[in-house]
Amino acid sequence: MEAGDIYRADLNDEVSRQVLVVSTQRFQRLSGRAIVAPAIGVSPDEIAPPWRVESDGDVFAIDMLRTVPVDRLIERVDRCPPDALERVRAVVRHII
C-alpha cells in the first residue's frame, strides 16, 4: 500500500469504513501500522478546508488521523488524485 491509496478498513466499528492512507511504505514496513484519515459522511459542499480533503466525492478528515495495523486494511478500493494527496501532505506538515 502507498500513500494516496484508499482502502476499506476495519476500524473496530460495526461496519468497515473507507480510509485514505497517508503514511509511506517505509513507515508501514518498520512499524507494522499505517497512518490513515477516515472518510466522513459529509457532502463535498460542506468541506472545511484545510482539515478536510475531498477526493472524487469522498471527504477525508485529516484532523482525525490515526494509526491502524496494516492487516486491518482489508482491500484497496481506489487511489486519490495527486493534487488531493498534495493537499493532504500540506495539512499534515501544518499539523506537525
Helices and strands as residue ranges (DSSP letters): E 5-9, E 17-21, H 25-31, E 33-40, G 44-46, E 52-55, E 58-61, G 62-64, E 66-69, G 70-72, E 73-79, H 82-95
